[in-house]
Amino acid sequence: MDDPQHETRHHSIWPLLLATGLALVVATILVLLSLGFFGLVLGISAAVCALAALHYLTWGWWLGRMIEEEAEQDDNG
């Protein structure tokens, strides 16, 4: 009756929410235990990650356009 090939997977958001909640609890405890120093470390880490993401997105966009233009030039001539 149940065909294993037609079995559907149900994706749930709960594992992501639980992991995020646990990370927030651990970060909060570390900030409280370190008298706020860990918050500064987290802030600096977040800023570095944001800068890296911006750099990655910018270079990816720019290089993607360059590759696309080169491919058009190769196709046309």
C-alpha positions in Angstrom: 0.0 0.0 0.0 2.7 2.5 1.0 5.2 2.9 -1.8 8.6 3.8 -0.4 9.5 5.7 -3.6 6.6 8.1 -3.1 7.5 8.8 0.5 7.6 12.5 1.3 9.9 14.2 3.8 8.4 16.7 6.1 10.9 19.4 6.8 10.5 21.1 10.2 11.7 24.4 11.5 11.9 23.1 15.0 15.6 21.9 14.9 16.7 25.3 13.7 14.6 27.1 16.3 16.0 24.8 19.1 19.6 25.3 18.0 19.1 29.0 17.8 17.5 29.1 21.2 20.3 27.0 22.7 23.0 29.3 21.1 21.3 32.4 22.6 21.1 30.8 26.0 24.8 29.8 25.9 25.8 33.3 24.6 23.7 35.0 27.3 25.3 32.9 30.1 28.8 33.6 28.7 28.1 37.3 28.6 26.9 37.3 32.2 29.8 35.2 33.4 32.4 37.4 31.7 30.8 40.6 32.9 30.0 41.7 29.3 33.4 41.0 27.8 32.0 38.1 25.7 29.4 40.4 24.3 32.2 42.6 23.0 33.9 39.6 21.4 30.5 38.5 19.9 30.0 42.0 18.5 33.4 42.2 16.9 33.0 38.7 15.5 29.7 39.6 14.0 31.2 42.7 12.5 34.0 40.8 10.9 31.6 38.2 9.5 29.3 40.9 8.1 32.3 42.5 6.4 33.4 39.2 5.0 29.9 38.5 3.7 29.7 42.0 2.1 33.1 41.4 0.5 32.0 38.0 -0.8 28.7 39.3 -2.2 30.4 42.3 -3.8 33.2 40.3 -5.5 30.8 37.5 -6.5 28.4 40.1 -8.1 31.3 41.9 -9.9 33.1 38.7 -11.1 29.8 37.2 -12.1 29.1 40.1 -14.4 32.6 40.0 -15.8 32.3 36.3 -16.6 28.9 36.8 -18.2 30.3 39.6 -20.4 33.3 37.5 -21.4 31.0 34.6 -22.3 28.8 37.0 -24.5 32.0 38.3 -26.2 33.1 34.7 -26.9 29.7 33.8 -28.3 29.5 36.9 -30.5 33.0 37.0 -31.9 
